[in-house]
Amino acid sequence: MAPTGDPSPDALTITLGTRKSQLAMVQTYHVRDALQRLYPKYHFPIVPMSTTGDRILDVALFKIGEKSVFTKELECALHEKKVDLVVHSLKDLPTTLPPGMLLGAVMERENPHDAIVFNEKFKDHTLETLPAGSVIGTSSVRRIAQLKRRFPTLQFQDIRGNLNTRLAKLDADDSPFAGIVLAVAGLNRIDMGHRISQILDPSLSLHAVSQGALGVECREADTRIIELLAPLNHYETRIRCTSERSLMRTLEGGCSVPIGVNSRFEGRTLHLRGLVASVDGKQVAEDDADIEIPDDANAEKYAIELGEVVAQKLLDLGAREILDQIHH
């Protein structure tokens, strides 16, 4: 059902903001198409934008230091009413939104795990069988911290750019990389899932908070857009990501620090595992907990509580000292 009221012709146009990258555009087309099916009389133009993270490609993400590295410009456009909503990879969206902003929808999650894509020369290998000294490319300190812990003989080198750029760097004749680590979800969304050589089990690498999920942000006073977005929400994904984001918010972390998670539902029981690791992988705080989620309006409240419980467990195990070392 379309939003209530008798909209003017202008109101039948809903503008979506997004980053310019191929993956961001594919994700925004996915949201647009879902909205178009729900509201066939509406028009949904897309406005692509460049963010700080898109422009600064020669610096590792954790060295930039800005939590909203992939979202700030989009949120400015939303605040200035240049767009009506913005589409994010939810893992890029800070856990505390700017005043006046709201997470209007969390769409069904793709596979949230990390994957290795190997250079052709190493196509018959796994991480366990790579020769000592092999170089793995990733711009994620979370991935580096966990993989250094499991595979101390491997080397890690920063690699930035959109997915196709990173794949091209991997495939180049003079590539220094035996493999690169990417998100399964991103590869699947740009129809490059066939390039996946190995999906990393949570025992090897806990994924990023909200990885694989799409978040749609809007203005909290814009009740018409909120109503329009409501059917896009995927209940299980929203509850799991709420719990994961609560853990990160309690730890005061961001996408540039090594925080890993894994969540799952078993019946009404939500399980959450969290990890904080030093960049060299030598110091690790890891623990888990679960909670019964009621099938009512309080579900998100319980998910937030679970995230806070697991975060406190990690703090008790030394996560604060690890994070302080990274921040300083």
ROROKOL-841729 format. One line per field, with one value per residue (C-alpha): residue in one letter; x, z, y. Coordinates in nm, 4 decimals. Each point is the difference from the previous one (the first is absolute). Example, Ala and Ser with C-alpha at 12.3 -4.5 7.8 and 13.67 -1.06 7.14 Angstrom:
<pts>
aa: (A,S)
X: (1.2300,0.1370)
Z: (0.7800,-0.0660)
Y: (-0.4500,0.3440)
</pts>
This chain:
<pts>
aa: (M,A,P,T,G,D,P,S,P,D,A,L,T,I,T,L,G,T,R,K,S,Q,L,A,M,V,Q,T,Y,H,V,R,D,A,L,Q,R,L,Y,P,K,Y,H,F,P,I,V,P,M,S,T,T,G,D,R,I,L,D,V,A,L,F,K,I,G,E,K,S,V,F,T,K,E,L,E,C,A,L,H,E,K,K,V,D,L,V,V,H,S,L,K,D,L,P,T,T,L,P,P,G,M,L,L,G,A,V,M,E,R,E,N,P,H,D,A,I,V,F,N,E,K,F,K,D,H,T,L,E,T,L,P,A,G,S,V,I,G,T,S,S,V,R,R,I,A,Q,L,K,R,R,F,P,T,L,Q,F,Q,D,I,R,G,N,L,N,T,R,L,A,K,L,D,A,D,D,S,P,F,A,G,I,V,L,A,V,A,G,L,N,R,I,D,M,G,H,R,I,S,Q,I,L,D,P,S,L,S,L,H,A,V,S,Q,G,A,L,G,V,E,C,R,E,A,D,T,R,I,I,E,L,L,A,P,L,N,H,Y,E,T,R,I,R,C,T,S,E,R,S,L,M,R,T,L,E,G,G,C,S,V,P,I,G,V,N,S,R,F,E,G,R,T,L,H,L,R,G,L,V,A,S,V,D,G,K,Q,V,A,E,D,D,A,D,I,E,I,P,D,D,A,N,A,E,K,Y,A,I,E,L,G,E,V,V,A,Q,K,L,L,D,L,G,A,R,E,I,L,D,Q,I,H,H)
X: (0.0000,0.1319,0.0548,-0.3173,-0.1278,-0.0571,0.3528,0.0667,0.1887,0.3230,-0.0652,-0.0104,0.3748,0.2232,0.3721,0.2610,0.3572,0.2931,0.3739,0.1255,0.1743,-0.1304,-0.0963,-0.1768,-0.1948,-0.0999,-0.1203,-0.1976,-0.1607,-0.1059,-0.1703,-0.1506,-0.1442,-0.1524,-0.1625,-0.1192,-0.1749,-0.1724,-0.0904,-0.0308,-0.1387,0.3105,0.3246,0.3314,0.2927,0.3503,0.2638,0.3545,0.2586,0.3670,0.0904,0.3236,0.0696,-0.0442,0.2407,0.2811,0.1315,0.3679,-0.0544,-0.1104,-0.3529,0.1082,0.2470,-0.2705,-0.1649,-0.3411,-0.2851,-0.2319,0.2583,-0.2541,-0.3163,0.0581,-0.0636,-0.3116,-0.1394,0.0723,-0.2072,-0.2760,0.0059,-0.0144,-0.2954,0.1879,-0.1005,-0.2849,0.1911,0.3466,0.1074,0.2980,0.1912,-0.1132,0.3515,0.1134,-0.2688,0.1156,-0.1957,-0.0999,-0.1800,0.0087,-0.2859,-0.3180,0.0981,-0.1627,0.0745,-0.3261,0.0583,0.2411,-0.0402,0.0543,0.3631,0.2240,0.2655,0.1897,0.3289,0.3419,0.1507,0.3423,0.0489,0.3306,0.2297,-0.0100,0.3458,-0.1397,-0.3431,0.0542,0.0894,-0.1848,0.1242,0.1269,0.2195,0.1425,0.3819,0.1514,0.0442,-0.2965,-0.1618,-0.3710,-0.1622,-0.2606,-0.0728,-0.1784,0.1865,-0.2702,0.0914,0.3737,-0.0184,-0.1931,0.1936,0.3394,-0.1101,-0.0846,0.2664,0.3120,0.2187,-0.2097,0.0616,-0.2700,-0.0015,-0.2544,-0.2157,-0.2655,-0.2444,-0.3334,-0.0409,0.0913,0.3097,0.1170,-0.0677,0.2005,0.2913,-0.0166,-0.0058,0.2775,0.3101,0.2186,-0.2464,0.1664,-0.3128,-0.0594,-0.3569,-0.2265,-0.2735,-0.3419,-0.3569,-0.2023,-0.3008,0.1778,0.1357,-0.3409,-0.1707,0.2263,-0.0328,0.3563,-0.0857,0.1792,0.3286,-0.0324,0.2750,-0.0754,-0.2738,0.1461,-0.1671,-0.0720,0.2735,0.2472,-0.1584,-0.3012,-0.1635,-0.0507,-0.2981,-0.3043,0.2042,-0.2237,-0.2988,-0.1321,-0.1185,-0.2281,0.0357,-0.2568,-0.0979,-0.1777,-0.2594,-0.0885,-0.2928,-0.1029,0.3383,0.0104,-0.3383,0.1128,0.3144,-0.1683,-0.0762,0.3684,0.1016,0.1097,-0.0767,0.2804,0.2648,-0.1085,0.0102,0.3385,0.1527,-0.1499,0.1800,0.3296,-0.0201,-0.0784,0.3203,0.2052,-0.1670,0.0741,0.3643,0.0085,0.1516,-0.0383,0.0774,0.3676,0.0615,0.0276,-0.3417,-0.1497,-0.3413,-0.2164,-0.3714,-0.2691,-0.3537,-0.0975,-0.3752,-0.0610,0.3528,0.2462,0.3686,0.2749,0.3769,0.2359,0.3739,0.2455,0.3586,0.3206,0.1175,0.2776,-0.2495,0.1959,-0.2561,-0.3562,-0.3164,-0.2763,-0.3238,-0.3695,-0.3468,-0.3615,-0.3432,-0.3610,-0.1580,-0.3739,-0.2209,-0.1257,0.0913,0.2775,0.2144,0.2552,0.0306,0.1064,0.2421,0.1618,0.0312,0.1772,0.2497,0.0739,0.0465,0.2497,0.1843,0.0358,0.1378,0.2605,0.0887,0.0436,0.2398,0.2193,-0.1695,0.0275,0.3790,0.0199,-0.2234,0.1880,0.3282,-0.1526,-0.1530,0.3278)
Z: (0.0000,-0.0879,0.2715,0.1268,-0.1255,-0.3463,-0.1287,-0.2484,-0.3218,0.1649,0.2930,-0.2414,-0.0544,0.2688,-0.0495,0.1147,0.0898,-0.0288,-0.0481,-0.3585,0.0175,-0.2048,0.3112,0.1574,-0.3212,-0.0264,0.3605,-0.0638,-0.3111,0.2234,0.2433,-0.2820,-0.1706,0.3275,0.0504,-0.3620,0.0430,0.3128,-0.1424,-0.3803,-0.0329,0.1593,-0.1678,0.1700,-0.1540,0.1339,0.0874,0.0183,0.2158,0.0955,0.3679,0.1895,-0.0079,-0.3774,-0.0565,0.2387,-0.1444,0.0959,0.3770,0.2039,0.1385,0.3635,-0.0567,-0.1331,0.3403,-0.1083,0.1023,-0.2685,-0.2764,-0.2419,0.1198,0.0943,-0.3419,-0.0469,0.3348,-0.0812,-0.3187,0.2016,0.2617,-0.2735,-0.1616,-0.3248,0.0302,0.1872,0.1173,-0.0315,-0.0512,0.1957,0.0475,0.3617,0.1161,-0.1162,0.1965,0.3439,0.2887,0.1236,-0.2699,-0.0300,0.1693,-0.2047,-0.1873,0.0220,-0.1250,-0.1887,-0.1350,0.0278,-0.2930,-0.0054,0.0524,-0.2547,0.1180,0.2602,-0.0027,-0.1382,-0.2999,-0.1540,-0.3734,-0.1143,-0.2810,-0.2825,0.1047,0.3387,-0.1115,0.1426,0.3459,0.3170,0.2639,0.1904,-0.2906,-0.1273,0.0064,0.2883,-0.0916,-0.2400,-0.0139,0.0714,-0.0961,0.2190,0.1283,0.3098,0.3311,0.1287,-0.2653,0.0433,0.3784,-0.0174,-0.2871,0.1472,0.3106,-0.1969,-0.2726,0.1446,-0.3004,-0.2444,-0.0804,-0.0375,-0.2256,-0.0294,-0.3128,-0.0716,-0.2778,-0.1139,-0.0408,-0.3688,0.0649,0.2721,-0.2138,-0.2837,0.2391,0.1056,-0.3605,-0.1347,-0.1368,0.2567,0.2877,0.3400,0.1348,0.0401,0.0920,0.1261,0.2639,-0.1014,0.1242,-0.1453,-0.0245,-0.2135,-0.2426,-0.0356,-0.0597,-0.2924,-0.1437,0.0919,0.2407,-0.2306,0.0976,0.3618,0.0805,0.3690,0.2317,0.3438,0.2820,0.3130,0.1744,-0.2348,-0.0362,0.1704,-0.2478,0.0293,0.1880,-0.2338,-0.2920,-0.2850,0.0998,-0.1719,0.2102,-0.1240,0.1904,0.0004,0.2002,0.3232,-0.0502,-0.3482,0.0956,-0.3620,-0.0922,0.3218,-0.0867,-0.3557,0.1206,0.2650,-0.2279,-0.0952,0.3521,0.0407,0.3589,0.0709,-0.1720,0.1863,0.3400,-0.0623,-0.1279,0.2885,0.2397,-0.1909,-0.0242,0.3725,0.0747,-0.2171,0.1422,0.3566,-0.0936,-0.1748,-0.3037,-0.3728,-0.3297,0.0414,0.3146,0.0287,0.1365,-0.1348,0.0617,-0.0856,0.0785,-0.0625,0.1007,0.1344,0.0406,0.2085,0.1480,-0.1405,0.0345,-0.0309,0.0021,0.0022,-0.0300,0.0437,-0.1099,-0.0103,-0.3520,0.0241,0.1169,0.3184,0.2443,-0.0309,0.2033,-0.1189,0.1610,-0.0674,0.1535,-0.0992,0.0826,-0.0638,-0.2384,0.0548,-0.3050,0.0686,-0.0209,0.2596,-0.2234,-0.0827,0.3683,0.0816,-0.2950,0.1271,0.3458,-0.1429,-0.1836,0.3205,0.1964,-0.2478,-0.0249,0.3782,-0.0004,-0.2548,0.2092,0.3032,-0.2089,-0.0924,-0.3082,0.1362,0.0220,-0.3549,-0.1397,0.1890,-0.1523,-0.3488,0.0472,0.1286)
Y: (0.0000,0.3451,0.2600,0.1660,0.3328,0.1403,0.0757,0.2777,-0.0840,0.1154,-0.2315,-0.2934,0.0443,-0.1516,0.0673,-0.2535,0.0983,-0.2396,-0.0293,-0.0190,-0.3372,-0.2910,-0.1954,0.2982,0.0581,-0.3676,0.0112,0.3180,-0.1507,-0.2896,0.2398,0.2064,-0.3083,-0.1205,0.3396,0.0114,-0.3351,0.1275,0.3417,-0.0225,0.3566,0.1521,0.1060,-0.0813,0.1937,-0.0755,0.2623,-0.1475,0.1807,-0.0305,-0.0360,0.0581,-0.3736,-0.0089,0.2902,-0.0990,-0.3255,0.0217,-0.0143,-0.3021,0.0444,-0.0209,0.2860,0.2341,-0.0137,0.1310,-0.2346,0.1383,-0.0374,-0.1539,0.1745,0.3666,0.1531,-0.2127,0.1107,0.3653,-0.0349,-0.1651,0.2765,0.2671,-0.1833,-0.0530,-0.3668,-0.1707,-0.3058,-0.1505,-0.3606,-0.1326,-0.3183,-0.0157,-0.0881,0.3481,0.1855,0.1255,-0.1490,0.3470,0.1978,0.3792,0.1883,-0.0177,-0.3178,-0.3428,-0.3494,-0.0443,-0.3506,-0.2915,-0.2354,-0.3748,-0.0892,-0.1680,-0.2495,0.2100,-0.1917,0.0907,-0.1783,-0.0485,0.0518,-0.1507,0.1012,-0.2569,-0.1234,-0.1040,-0.1231,-0.3502,0.1292,0.0913,0.2422,-0.3036,-0.1184,0.3307,0.0189,0.1961,0.3658,0.0085,0.3440,0.0463,0.3310,0.1662,0.3504,-0.1354,-0.0055,-0.2367,-0.2553,0.0510,-0.0390,-0.3266,-0.1550,0.0916,-0.1833,-0.3168,0.0234,0.1655,-0.0925,0.2050,0.3662,0.2648,0.3053,0.2796,0.0037,0.2655,0.0794,-0.1388,-0.3751,-0.0075,0.2128,-0.2368,-0.3057,0.1597,0.0616,-0.3642,-0.1273,0.2273,-0.1763,0.1765,-0.0439,-0.0398,-0.1696,-0.3707,0.0904,0.2756,-0.0045,0.1308,-0.0315,-0.2858,0.2326,0.2585,-0.2568,-0.1631,0.3347,0.0917,-0.3552,-0.0921,-0.2791,-0.2446,0.1660,-0.1158,-0.2496,-0.0548,0.1261,0.0672,-0.1893,0.2086,-0.2007,0.1727,0.3443,0.1537,0.2354,0.3761,0.1419,-0.0052,-0.1367,-0.1175,0.2170,0.3121,0.2928,0.2777,0.3271,0.2794,0.3074,-0.0946,0.2742,-0.1265,-0.2224,-0.0571,-0.1484,-0.2043,-0.1477,-0.0669,-0.1828,-0.2135,-0.2996,-0.0270,-0.1000,-0.3629,-0.0947,-0.2502,0.2124,0.3139,-0.1736,-0.1629,0.3232,0.1965,-0.2330,0.0237,0.3798,0.0213,-0.1902,0.2355,0.3119,-0.1174,-0.0546,0.3395,-0.1650,0.0501,-0.1670,0.0966,-0.2083,-0.3796,-0.0942,-0.3222,-0.1560,-0.2968,-0.0225,-0.2569,-0.0906,-0.3425,0.0163,0.3136,-0.0109,0.2537,-0.0910,0.2608,-0.0510,0.2947,0.0526,0.2848,-0.0616,0.1987,0.0822,-0.2610,-0.2630,-0.0739,0.1418,-0.1265,0.0396,-0.2343,-0.1169,-0.0590,-0.0010,-0.0592,0.1349,-0.0957,0.2511,0.0585,0.0064,0.3512,0.3670,-0.0417,-0.2212,0.2716,0.0924,-0.3569,-0.0071,0.3215,-0.1553,-0.3058,0.2181,0.1901,-0.3233,-0.1454,0.3332,0.0115,-0.3529,0.1085,0.3058,-0.2252,-0.2119,0.2982,0.1480,0.3566,-0.0228,-0.1397,0.2760,0.2729,-0.1206,0.0127,0.3465,0.1438)
</pts>
